[in-house]
């Protein structure tokens, strides 16, 4: 019998966790623009996320194996500045050979964090990403991950959160199923129309 354990990740975490999350994102969120930036970029991004004081990460372990994750961020409007500062302070000084390829990818990715201003959406909190190992899908695990995150957000006084989705019909269905409402669409990257969903936490 499968044993599912939902764990809130603290700021002191196993260094391999960022790699595991990045790999799961890269392999399972095929339509994500961030996936197109490559696995190395995702590894750096999730190292930042796990250290960011505004981020909330919940993972699920299945019989002690890593089964999936969800990431929320309470202050997405300034995440680009925090990410750049993290890169300069933590990554570029240690690995200067990563500077040029990472910087090119970062400038592309930052468009994803400016869209609230374009649509004038006054919702600071965002579900950044969610992914499960394939064999644990359609078992209610993703819904439970989100519920654990919502309970934490509610305790912190967050009333609403949003999510940006591109090109994945399965994710569209999932977000509608957990009660999210379509807010609009936006073209963040040339030729790619993304859908914005919002949910009120009750």
C-alpha positions as CSV (number, residue, x, y, z in Angstrom):
1,X,0.0,0.0,0.0
2,X,1.3,3.5,-0.9
3,X,2.0,5.8,2.0
4,X,1.8,9.5,1.1
5,X,3.5,12.0,3.3
6,X,3.1,15.7,2.7
7,X,6.0,17.8,3.9
8,X,6.4,21.6,4.2
9,X,10.0,22.3,3.1
10,X,12.0,24.5,5.5
11,X,14.8,26.9,4.5
12,X,17.3,24.3,5.6
13,X,16.8,21.6,3.0
14,X,18.6,18.7,1.3
15,X,20.7,20.1,-1.5
16,X,19.4,17.3,-3.8
17,X,15.8,18.5,-3.4
18,X,16.2,21.5,-5.8
19,X,17.7,19.1,-8.4
20,X,14.8,16.6,-7.9
21,X,12.2,19.4,-8.3
22,X,13.9,20.8,-11.3
23,X,14.1,17.4,-13.0
24,X,10.5,16.7,-12.3
25,X,9.5,20.1,-13.7
26,X,11.7,19.6,-16.8
27,X,10.3,16.1,-17.6
28,X,6.7,16.7,-16.7
29,X,5.8,20.3,-17.5
30,X,6.6,20.1,-21.2
31,X,4.7,23.3,-22.2
32,X,6.3,25.5,-19.6
33,X,8.4,28.3,-21.0
34,X,10.8,27.8,-18.1
35,X,11.3,24.2,-19.2
36,X,12.5,25.5,-22.6
37,X,15.3,27.4,-20.8
38,X,16.9,24.1,-19.8
39,X,17.5,21.9,-16.8
40,X,20.5,23.9,-15.5
41,X,18.4,27.0,-15.4
42,X,15.6,25.2,-13.5
43,X,18.1,23.8,-11.0
44,X,19.3,27.3,-10.2
45,X,15.8,28.7,-10.1
46,X,14.6,26.1,-7.6
47,X,17.6,26.6,-5.4
48,X,16.5,30.2,-5.3
49,X,12.9,29.3,-4.6
50,X,13.8,27.0,-1.7
51,X,15.8,29.8,-0.1
52,X,13.3,32.6,-0.8
53,X,11.5,33.8,2.3
54,X,8.3,34.5,0.3
55,X,8.1,31.0,-1.2
56,X,6.2,28.0,0.2
57,X,7.2,24.6,-1.1
58,X,5.3,21.4,-0.2
59,X,6.6,18.0,-1.4
60,X,5.0,14.6,-1.2
61,X,6.9,11.5,-0.4
62,X,5.5,8.1,-1.3
63,X,7.1,5.3,0.7
64,X,10.1,7.6,1.3
65,X,10.5,8.3,-2.4
66,X,10.0,11.8,-3.9
67,X,6.6,11.9,-5.6
68,X,5.9,15.5,-6.4
69,X,5.8,19.1,-5.3
70,X,3.9,22.4,-5.4
71,X,5.4,25.9,-5.0
72,X,3.6,29.1,-4.0
73,X,5.1,32.6,-3.8
74,X,3.5,35.3,-1.6
75,X,5.2,38.2,-3.3
76,X,5.6,37.5,-7.0
77,X,5.7,41.2,-8.1
78,X,9.2,41.5,-6.8
79,X,10.4,37.9,-7.4
80,X,12.4,39.0,-10.4
81,X,14.5,41.4,-8.3
82,X,15.1,38.8,-5.6
83,X,16.1,36.2,-8.2
84,X,18.6,38.5,-9.8
85,X,20.1,39.4,-6.4
86,X,20.3,35.7,-5.5
87,X,22.1,34.9,-8.8
88,X,24.7,37.7,-8.4
89,X,25.3,36.8,-4.7
90,X,25.2,33.0,-4.9
91,X,25.6,31.7,-8.4
92,X,27.7,34.1,-10.6
93,X,30.4,34.5,-8.0
94,X,30.8,30.8,-7.6
95,X,30.2,29.7,-11.2
96,X,31.2,32.6,-13.5
97,X,31.1,30.3,-16.5
98,X,27.3,30.2,-16.1
99,X,27.0,34.0,-16.4
100,X,26.3,34.4,-20.1
101,X,23.9,31.5,-20.8
102,X,22.0,32.0,-17.5
103,X,21.7,35.8,-17.9
104,X,20.2,35.3,-21.4
105,X,17.6,32.8,-20.0
106,X,16.9,35.0,-17.0
107,X,16.0,38.0,-19.1
108,X,13.6,35.9,-21.1
109,X,12.0,34.3,-18.0
110,X,11.4,37.7,-16.3
111,X,8.6,38.4,-18.7
112,X,6.6,35.8,-16.8
113,X,6.7,37.9,-13.6
114,X,5.6,41.2,-15.1
115,X,2.2,40.1,-16.4
116,X,0.2,41.2,-13.3
117,X,1.0,44.8,-14.2
118,X,-0.1,44.3,-17.8
119,X,-3.5,42.9,-16.7
120,X,-3.7,45.1,-13.6
121,X,-4.3,42.1,-11.4
122,X,-4.0,43.0,-7.7
123,X,-3.1,39.4,-6.5
124,X,0.4,39.1,-5.1
125,X,0.4,35.4,-4.3
126,X,1.0,32.9,-7.1
127,X,1.1,29.2,-7.6
128,X,4.5,29.0,-9.4
129,X,4.4,25.3,-10.4
130,X,3.2,21.9,-9.5
131,X,4.3,18.5,-10.8
132,X,3.9,14.8,-9.9
133,X,5.7,11.7,-10.8
134,X,3.4,10.2,-13.5
135,X,2.4,7.1,-11.6
136,X,0.9,9.2,-8.8
137,X,-1.4,11.3,-11.0
138,X,-5.2,10.9,-10.9
139,X,-5.0,9.8,-7.3
140,X,-5.9,13.1,-5.6
141,X,-2.3,13.8,-4.7
142,X,-2.1,17.1,-6.6
143,X,-5.3,18.3,-5.1
144,X,-4.0,17.5,-1.6
145,X,-0.7,19.3,-2.3
146,X,-2.7,22.4,-3.2
147,X,-4.9,22.1,-0.1
148,X,-1.9,21.9,2.2
149,X,-0.5,25.0,0.5
150,X,-3.8,26.8,0.7
151,X,-4.1,26.1,4.5
152,X,-0.7,27.7,5.0
153,X,-1.6,30.7,2.9
154,X,-4.8,31.1,4.9
155,X,-2.9,31.1,8.2
156,X,-0.7,33.8,6.7
157,X,-3.7,36.0,5.8
158,X,-3.6,35.4,2.0
159,X,-7.1,35.6,0.5
160,X,-6.4,34.9,-3.2
161,X,-3.8,33.4,-5.4
162,X,-3.3,33.1,-9.1
163,X,-1.6,30.8,-11.6
164,X,-0.4,31.2,-15.2
165,X,-0.9,28.2,-17.5
166,X,0.2,27.7,-21.1
167,X,-0.7,24.9,-23.6
168,X,-1.5,22.0,-21.2
169,X,-5.1,20.9,-21.4
170,X,-4.6,18.5,-18.5
171,X,-3.5,21.4,-16.3
172,X,-6.5,23.6,-17.4
173,X,-8.8,20.8,-16.3
174,X,-7.0,20.4,-13.0
175,X,-7.1,24.0,-12.1
176,X,-10.8,24.2,-12.9
177,X,-11.4,21.1,-10.9
178,X,-9.9,22.6,-7.7
179,X,-12.1,25.7,-8.1
180,X,-10.0,28.2,-9.9
181,X,-11.7,30.8,-12.1
182,X,-10.4,32.0,-15.5
183,X,-9.3,35.6,-15.3
184,X,-8.1,36.2,-18.8
185,X,-5.3,35.5,-21.3
186,X,-2.1,37.2,-22.2
187,X,0.8,36.8,-24.7
188,X,3.9,36.8,-22.6
189,X,6.2,35.2,-25.2
190,X,5.8,35.6,-28.9
191,X,3.0,33.4,-30.3
192,X,2.3,31.8,-26.9
193,X,-1.0,32.6,-25.3
194,X,-1.2,31.9,-21.6
195,X,-4.3,31.6,-19.4
196,X,-4.5,33.2,-15.9
197,X,-6.6,31.6,-13.2
198,X,-7.5,33.0,-9.8
199,X,-8.8,31.3,-6.7
200,X,-10.2,32.7,-3.5
201,X,-9.1,30.8,-0.4
202,X,-12.1,30.0,1.8
